[in-house]
Amino acid sequence: MSTHKPVLQKEILEFLQDTKIEVFVDGTLGMGGHAKGILKAHPEITTYIGLDQDEEMVMTAKKELTEFQDKVRFVHGNFAHIEEHLDEQGISFIDGALLDIGLSSPQIDVGARGFSFSKEGPLDMRMDRENRLTAEEVVNKFPEKKLGEIFRDLGEEPRWRAAAKAIIQAREKKRIKTTLDLVNILKTVVRGKKHLHPATLVFQALRIYVNDELKALQRGVTGAIGRLRDKGLIGVISFHRLEDRIVKQIFKGDKRIKALTKKPVVPTSSEVRDNPRSRSSKLRFARREV
Ligand SMILES: C[S@@+](CC[C@H](N)C(=O)[O-])C[C@H]1O[C@@H](n2cnc3c(N)ncnc32)[C@H](O)[C@@H]1O
């Protein structure tokens, strides 16, 4: 079983350290790494809502957090519907919220989930396996124009046109079923760079599309802000430009909060050395002011 090292943990705990937290929402429970850190640092917490749209992660977190089982409410759900989930739990206000978006290590490392371009697996990419749309359906059914737009807008892949065209040509001969089928097609048209595998940006685009990630982020952050008490805190860790831009714009434009980070906080070089997956992470924090 792979482990997941929480990213920017020390920095998050520093932002939270002077705040008395009774109710906290963790919209991306994952393996419960941040949850454990926050629960340890804040023994005053009475209710910790731990949400994840991947049921397997909820089960894993349950095992990781047994010592806090009286405080944690484990919820399988999407943070896009954070307010509905809070209502179901009978909670009106929260003292803090954290969204640590993207994938957790087990999701990346298990080939069968279809997220990895280095492991063979079905082209799935759903974080919530109850959803219908898979990457396989997108890649085999969507018209060339739509595929190109997805690669351009959600992956910022410079070779978006060529990638869409190559997929259309390949699928006319044979259905594209696995992650490595797709990687081999992309390799014929995308070169990649030093730290960038040729399939990185197309895989990113498909994952964001399949999970409707940008809309979920917008809704989740706005929903959480709406439930924060005066002086309540919200932190968001994102992993690429499009996500960070959304967080930045909400924190700047929402009159109810004050951004505590003008520029995002990034990991130290020693954290990156220790955990290469933290490399592109960016943390922003804001405080509710009214
Ligand atoms: C980077 S991991 C979180 C790791 C966690 N904070 C830890 O320390 O172990 C991201 C998690 O968020 C979940 N996730 C991503 N988008 C989500 C969404 N819209 N709603 C709920 N969970 C989501 C993923 O399934 C994944 O388990």
The ligand as an SDF file (V2000), in Angstrom:
LIG
                    3D

 27 29  0  0  0  0  0  0  0  0999 V2000
   -4.0270   15.2850   -2.3090 C   0  0  0  0  0  0  0  0  0  0  0  0
   -5.2220   14.1530   -1.7160 S   0  0  0  0  0  0  0  0  0  0  0  0
   -5.5060   14.6480   -0.0670 C   0  0  0  0  0  0  0  0  0  0  0  0
   -4.5300   14.1330    0.8980 C   0  0  0  0  0  0  0  0  0  0  0  0
   -4.8920   14.3520    2.3520 C   0  0  0  0  0  0  0  0  0  0  0  0
   -5.0400   15.7410    2.6770 N   0  0  0  0  0  0  0  0  0  0  0  0
   -3.8620   13.6880    3.2520 C   0  0  0  0  0  0  0  0  0  0  0  0
   -3.1110   14.4210    3.9210 O   0  0  0  0  0  0  0  0  0  0  0  0
   -3.7950   12.4580    3.2940 O   0  0  0  0  0  0  0  0  0  0  0  0
   -6.6680   14.6640   -2.4950 C   0  0  0  0  0  0  0  0  0  0  0  0
   -7.9110   13.8640   -2.1280 C   0  0  0  0  0  0  0  0  0  0  0  0
   -9.0200   14.6680   -2.4350 O   0  0  0  0  0  0  0  0  0  0  0  0
  -10.0140   13.8960   -3.0200 C   0  0  0  0  0  0  0  0  0  0  0  0
  -10.8030   14.8080   -3.8410 N   0  0  0  0  0  0  0  0  0  0  0  0
  -10.4090   15.4630   -4.9530 C   0  0  0  0  0  0  0  0  0  0  0  0
  -11.4040   16.2290   -5.4130 N   0  0  0  0  0  0  0  0  0  0  0  0
  -12.4520   16.0700   -4.5590 C   0  0  0  0  0  0  0  0  0  0  0  0
  -13.7580   16.5960   -4.4990 C   0  0  0  0  0  0  0  0  0  0  0  0
  -14.2240   17.4290   -5.4340 N   0  0  0  0  0  0  0  0  0  0  0  0
  -14.5480   16.2480   -3.4600 N   0  0  0  0  0  0  0  0  0  0  0  0
  -14.1000   15.3820   -2.5020 C   0  0  0  0  0  0  0  0  0  0  0  0
  -12.8790   14.8220   -2.5280 N   0  0  0  0  0  0  0  0  0  0  0  0
  -12.0470   15.1660   -3.5380 C   0  0  0  0  0  0  0  0  0  0  0  0
   -9.3000   12.8110   -3.7850 C   0  0  0  0  0  0  0  0  0  0  0  0
  -10.1110   11.6660   -3.9310 O   0  0  0  0  0  0  0  0  0  0  0  0
   -8.0610   12.5730   -2.9190 C   0  0  0  0  0  0  0  0  0  0  0  0
   -8.2490   11.5030   -2.0290 O   0  0  0  0  0  0  0  0  0  0  0  0
  1  2  1  0
  2  3  1  0
  2 10  1  0
  3  4  1  0
  4  5  1  0
  5  6  1  0
  5  7  1  0
  7  8  2  0
  7  9  1  0
 10 11  1  0
 11 12  1  0
 11 26  1  0
 12 13  1  0
 13 14  1  0
 13 24  1  0
 14 15  1  0
 14 23  1  0
 15 16  2  0
 16 17  1  0
 17 18  1  0
 17 23  2  0
 18 19  1  0
 18 20  2  0
 20 21  1  0
 21 22  2  0
 22 23  1  0
 24 25  1  0
 24 26  1  0
 26 27  1  0
M  CHG  2   2   1   9  -1
M  END
$$$$
